[in-house]
Amino acid sequence: MLIVTTDTLPGYEIRFVRGAVSGMGLQSSGAGGLTDARRVAIERLKADAERHGCNAVLGMRFENTVLGNGGFEVCAYGTAVMADQVAAGAPVHHQAGMVPPAQPGGPSSGGIPMVGRNMTVQVPGGR
């Protein structure tokens, strides 16, 4: 299982996008704390992606909350995909509907603004 924070997976071709997956981790105060909660959240994220028949998660992120008792609640989330490794030098064909990699800068530099780069909107009927 590949789990990456990037929106692309160099050297792999995305065969299909299944959608959002997530995993939660809770850890009371004490040894391990946030690190253990993140580890559990990633393990559950991986299990959710596998249940959907996927072998990779793109754009993985964490949401962390400190609980009143000093513990931690962590949500790991991302997009589950099926990705196949391509031979070195082979062309990679991107699926229609995939978000292109973000370019540094913003609209003035021709790149995708950072605030909108992870947002994909699909309107029924192609409008």
N, C-alpha and C positions, 0 to 999 in steps of 0.2 A: 504494500500500500504506500503510495507516494502522497505525502501531505505537504503542500507548499503554500507560502503566503503570497506568491505571485499569481497573476491572472493568466499566465501562459506556462507551458511546460516544454522548454526547448528540447528538441530531439524526440518529441512524442507527437503523434497525431491524435487529436481528440475525435473519437468515433461517435460518441453521443454524450449529451449533457442530461443528467438525470434530474438535477435540481438541488435545492438547499438541504443540507444535513447539519446536525448539531449534536453536541454532547455536553452534559452538565457534570460538574464535579463540586463536591462540598468537602470542606476540611475544617474541623474545629481548630481553635487556637492551639498552639503547641508546635512540636518539631515537625518540619516539613512544610506546613502552612500553605502558602500560595503555590509553591512548586508542586506539591502533591496534588492539590486541587486541579492544577493545569494538566498534570499527567493523566489523572482520571478522566478529565474532560476530553482530552485527545483520544484516549482509548475508546471512549464511548462514541466519539465522532467517527472513528475508524469503523466501529461495529455498525453504526448507522449507514455509512457508505457501502459496506459489504452487504448489508441487508438489501440495498438497492441494486446490487449486482455491479458495483463500480470498483475500480482499482486505484483511483486517485481522487484527491480533494484539492481544488484550486481556491486561491483567495482566502485561506484559513485566517481567522481572526479570533481574538479573545475579548470577552466582556467580563470584567472583574467587579465584584461587589464585596466590600468588607462588612461582615455581619456584626450585629451589636455585641456579641460575645467574643469578638476578636477573631472569629473564623473567617473563611473565605468561601464565596460562591463564584464559580467560574463557568462561563458558557463558551465553548469553542464551536465555531460555525464556519461553513464554507460551501462550495459548490461541488457536488459529486459528479465525476465524469468517468467514462471508460476511455483510457488512453493506451495506444500501442506505440512501442518504441520503433522508430524508423532507422533504417540503415544510414550510416554516415554518408553525407552527400546526397541522399535521396531527397526529392522535393517533398515538402509537407503541404498537404492540401487542407486548408482550414474550412470547417463547416460553415454554411450560411448561418447567420445569427450569432456567431461568436463575436465577442467584443475584441477589437484589435488592441494590441499592447499600447499602453499609455506612453505618450512622448513627454519629455520634460517641458515645462513651460505652461503656456495656456493658449487661448485662442489666438493671441497676437503672434505667437511663435509657430502656429500651425499644429500645436499639440492639443491633446484632450485635457481640459481643466481637471485638476485633481479631485474637485468636489463631485464631478460627474463621471469619472472614469470607470467606476464599478457598477454603474447603474445601467441596466438593460431593460428597455420597455418594449413589449411586443403587443401591438394593438390588433385585436381580431379584425379580419377583413382587409388587412394590409394598409390601413389608413393611418 
